[in-house]
Amino acid sequence: MVSWTICISVIVGALLAFQAGANSSLGNRSKSSSSAVLWSFLSGTVPCIIYWLVEIQGGQRINTLDSIGANAIPWWAWAGGPLGLYYVGAITVLAPRLGAAACLGVIVAAQLATAVILDHYGLIGLPQHTAAPGRIVGIVLSVAGVTLVMYGDSMVYRITHRHRSKASAALEQAKPVGQLDQANQADLEVQDTNAPVPELAERIDWVWSAALLTGAFLAGAALAFQAGVSGYMGTMTTPGFSALYNFVFGDVLIPIYWFFEPNGRKALNLKELITTSPWWIWIGGLIGSGYVLSITFLIPLLGAATNLGTNIVAQIIAAMVLDHLGWMGFKVQRASYVRVFGALVLLVGVVMVSAF
């Protein structure tokens, strides 16, 4: 019988892919990424307040504030707020530019690498778990899977195009001299009419691409750190208080940035946005609160590796579906055989990191 905790972890992990679509679509429609991030935090605060109030009324660790006053919580446990703020802002900006599968793929690889380092050295209150060779192999497979998901189709095209070019050159050399000009003209016409549309990652320069990938990698590392420190704070206080702190931190800082952002309140037409937008662009904050709440009580029950692994597997599958169908504002990127194979390699890497 499947544990209910595993089921919750899978559901929450899949919803993270939907959160990226909701927040990025809201940012595009409002013409302001900060407006999307602001709504995500404000709307996510409400369920966290309700959950925390239920905890207090139930008598669970009612001395939360006393523990904080007694300096029982180390300074690094408060890092969950800024780390969560960076992650939400990063996926809002990066997901529509990299695509759901590619963006979450890089985030997944960063999560795994960061989790292995944290476990290996026993940082942020986690029990020490030496990085076995199987875990290292899992990290390598995860990076290989991410590469195939992002660049597999373009690499296959370049290889096949190179072979076709060599074959065409050999045929041209074998033709009579008088037919070479006609053959070259025909090749140019074929290239003009049948050349495939390049992927997004091929249209942008390498410097911009490296910046996007670095931002996604840091977002994955931030998410892994946030899970660890939020789980620790949840054990020191209550899960509800830990989740609520993460959102209140964003509620305080984001309005300041939003107020001064040129494309913030000036570009926002709230009435038009509400009447013309689909319902699902407003659910990013709700999903975020569900994720933060889940890690505060699932990590002590399942362990960091199991919870992270199930989250990631669900994220990958959901992201591939969103890209393939073009749901939630994402540009359609069909799940080719190469991308599916890359996702499978990534899944194997995740399983190896979680198992060893």
Backbone hydrogen bonds, N-H to C=O, Kabsch-Sander energy under -0.5 kcal/mol:
donor,donor_aa,acceptor,acceptor_aa,energy
7,C,3,S,-1.7
8,I,4,W,-2.1
9,S,5,T,-2.1
10,V,6,I,-2.4
11,I,7,C,-2.4
12,V,8,I,-2.7
13,G,9,S,-2.1
14,A,10,V,-2.2
15,L,11,I,-2.0
16,L,12,V,-1.1
16,L,13,G,-0.5
17,A,13,G,-0.7
17,A,14,A,-0.9
18,F,14,A,-1.0
19,Q,15,L,-2.2
20,A,16,L,-1.7
21,G,17,A,-1.5
22,A,18,F,-2.7
23,N,19,Q,-2.7
24,S,20,A,-2.1
25,S,21,G,-2.2
26,L,22,A,-2.2
27,G,23,N,-2.2
28,N,24,S,-2.1
29,R,25,S,-2.5
30,S,26,L,-2.3
31,K,27,G,-0.7
32,S,27,G,-1.4
36,A,32,S,-1.3
37,V,33,S,-2.2
38,L,34,S,-2.6
39,W,35,S,-2.3
40,S,36,A,-2.2
41,F,37,V,-2.1
42,L,38,L,-2.6
43,S,39,W,-2.7
44,G,40,S,-1.3
45,T,41,F,-1.3
46,V,42,L,-0.8
48,C,44,G,-1.0
49,I,45,T,-2.4
50,I,46,V,-2.2
51,Y,47,P,-2.4
52,W,48,C,-2.5
53,L,49,I,-2.5
54,V,50,I,-1.9
55,E,51,Y,-1.9
56,I,52,W,-2.2
57,Q,53,L,-2.3
58,G,54,V,-1.7
59,G,56,I,-1.4
60,Q,55,E,-2.0
61,R,59,G,-0.8
64,T,61,R,-0.9
67,S,63,N,-2.1
68,I,64,T,-1.8
69,G,65,L,-2.3
70,A,66,D,-1.6
71,N,68,I,-1.6
72,A,67,S,-2.1
77,A,74,P,-1.2
78,W,75,W,-1.6
79,A,76,W,-1.5
80,G,77,A,-0.7
81,G,78,W,-0.9
83,L,79,A,-2.2
84,G,80,G,-2.2
85,L,81,G,-2.0
86,Y,82,P,-2.2
87,Y,83,L,-2.1
88,V,84,G,-2.3
89,G,85,L,-2.1
90,A,86,Y,-2.6
91,I,87,Y,-2.5
92,T,88,V,-1.6
93,V,89,G,-1.5
94,L,90,A,-3.2
95,A,91,I,-1.7
97,R,94,L,-0.8
98,L,94,L,-2.6
99,G,95,A,-2.3
103,C,99,G,-2.6
104,L,100,A,-2.5
105,G,101,A,-1.9
106,V,102,A,-2.1
107,I,103,C,-2.0
108,V,104,L,-2.5
109,A,105,G,-2.2
110,A,106,V,-2.3
111,Q,107,I,-2.5
112,L,108,V,-2.5
113,A,109,A,-2.4
114,T,110,A,-2.6
115,A,111,Q,-2.7
116,V,112,L,-2.4
117,I,113,A,-1.9
118,L,114,T,-2.7
119,D,115,A,-2.6
120,H,116,V,-2.6
121,Y,117,I,-2.0
122,G,118,L,-0.9
123,L,118,L,-2.0
126,L,123,L,-2.3
129,H,119,D,-3.6
132,A,130,T,-1.1
135,R,132,A,-0.8
136,I,132,A,-1.6
137,V,133,P,-2.5
138,G,134,G,-2.0
139,I,135,R,-2.0
140,V,136,I,-2.1
141,L,137,V,-2.7
142,S,138,G,-2.1
143,V,139,I,-2.3
144,A,140,V,-2.4
145,G,141,L,-2.6
146,V,142,S,-2.3
147,T,143,V,-2.2
148,L,144,A,-2.0
149,V,145,G,-2.3
150,M,146,V,-2.3
151,Y,147,T,-3.1
152,G,148,L,-1.7
155,M,151,Y,-2.4
156,V,152,G,-2.4
157,Y,153,D,-2.3
158,R,154,S,-2.3
159,I,155,M,-2.2
160,T,156,V,-2.6
161,H,157,Y,-2.8
162,R,158,R,-2.1
163,H,159,I,-2.0
164,R,160,T,-2.3
165,S,161,H,-2.3
166,K,162,R,-2.1
167,A,163,H,-2.4
168,S,164,R,-2.5
169,A,165,S,-2.3
170,A,166,K,-2.2
171,L,167,A,-2.0
172,E,168,S,-2.2
173,Q,169,A,-1.9
174,A,170,A,-1.2
175,K,171,L,-0.8
175,K,172,E,-0.8
179,Q,176,P,-1.3
180,L,177,V,-1.1
183,A,179,Q,-2.1
184,N,180,L,-2.7
185,Q,181,D,-2.2
186,A,182,Q,-2.0
187,D,183,A,-2.2
188,L,184,N,-2.1
189,E,185,Q,-1.9
190,V,186,A,-2.2
191,Q,187,D,-2.5
192,D,188,L,-2.1
193,T,189,E,-1.8
194,N,190,V,-2.7
195,A,191,Q,-1.1
202,E,199,E,-1.0
203,R,199,E,-1.1
203,R,200,L,-0.7
204,I,200,L,-1.1
209,S,205,D,-2.3
210,A,206,W,-2.6
211,A,207,V,-2.0
212,L,208,W,-2.2
213,L,209,S,-2.4
214,T,210,A,-2.3
215,G,211,A,-2.2
216,A,212,L,-2.1
217,F,213,L,-2.4
218,L,214,T,-2.5
219,A,215,G,-1.7
220,G,216,A,-2.0
221,A,217,F,-2.2
222,A,218,L,-2.6
223,L,219,A,-2.1
224,A,220,G,-1.9
225,F,221,A,-2.3
226,Q,222,A,-2.7
227,A,223,L,-2.1
228,G,224,A,-1.8
229,V,225,F,-2.7
230,S,226,Q,-2.6
231,G,227,A,-1.9
232,Y,228,G,-2.0
233,M,229,V,-2.5
234,G,230,S,-2.2
235,T,231,G,-1.5
236,M,232,Y,-1.6
237,T,233,M,-2.5
242,S,238,T,-2.2
243,A,239,P,-2.4
244,L,240,G,-2.4
245,Y,241,F,-2.4
246,N,242,S,-1.6
247,F,243,A,-1.4
248,V,244,L,-2.7
249,F,245,Y,-2.2
250,G,246,N,-1.0
251,D,247,F,-2.4
252,V,248,V,-1.7
253,L,249,F,-1.6
254,I,250,G,-2.5
256,I,253,L,-0.7
257,Y,253,L,-1.5
258,W,254,I,-3.0
259,F,255,P,-2.2
260,F,256,I,-1.3
261,E,257,Y,-1.3
264,G,261,E,-1.7
265,R,258,W,-0.8
267,A,264,G,-0.6
268,L,264,G,-0.8
269,N,267,A,-0.6
270,L,268,L,-0.7
273,L,269,N,-2.5
274,I,270,L,-2.5
275,T,271,K,-2.0
276,T,272,E,-1.8
277,S,273,L,-1.2
281,I,278,P,-1.2
282,W,279,W,-1.6
283,I,280,W,-1.2
287,I,283,I,-2.3
288,G,284,G,-2.3
289,S,285,G,-2.4
290,G,286,L,-1.9
291,Y,287,I,-2.3
292,V,288,G,-2.5
293,L,289,S,-2.4
294,S,290,G,-2.0
295,I,291,Y,-2.3
296,T,292,V,-1.2
297,F,293,L,-0.8
297,F,294,S,-0.8
298,L,294,S,-2.9
299,I,295,I,-1.1
301,L,297,F,-0.6
302,L,298,L,-3.8
303,G,298,L,-0.6
303,G,299,I,-2.0
307,N,303,G,-2.0
308,L,304,A,-2.6
309,G,305,A,-2.6
310,T,306,T,-2.3
311,N,307,N,-2.1
312,I,308,L,-2.4
313,V,309,G,-2.4
314,A,310,T,-1.9
315,Q,311,N,-2.1
316,I,312,I,-2.5
317,I,313,V,-2.0
318,A,314,A,-2.3
319,A,315,Q,-2.7
320,M,316,I,-2.3
321,V,317,I,-1.9
322,L,318,A,-2.4
323,D,319,A,-2.4
324,H,320,M,-2.4
325,L,321,V,-2.4
326,G,322,L,-1.4
327,W,322,L,-1.3
329,G,326,G,-0.5
330,F,327,W,-1.9
333,Q,323,D,-2.7
336,S,334,R,-1.8
340,V,336,S,-2.5
341,F,337,Y,-2.4
342,G,338,V,-2.4
343,A,339,R,-2.3
344,L,340,V,-2.2
345,V,341,F,-2.4
346,L,342,G,-2.4
347,L,343,A,-2.3
348,V,344,L,-2.3
349,G,345,V,-2.2
350,V,346,L,-2.2
351,V,347,L,-2.5
352,M,348,V,-2.3
353,V,349,G,-2.3
354,S,350,V,-2.3
355,A,351,V,-2.3
356,F,352,M,-2.0
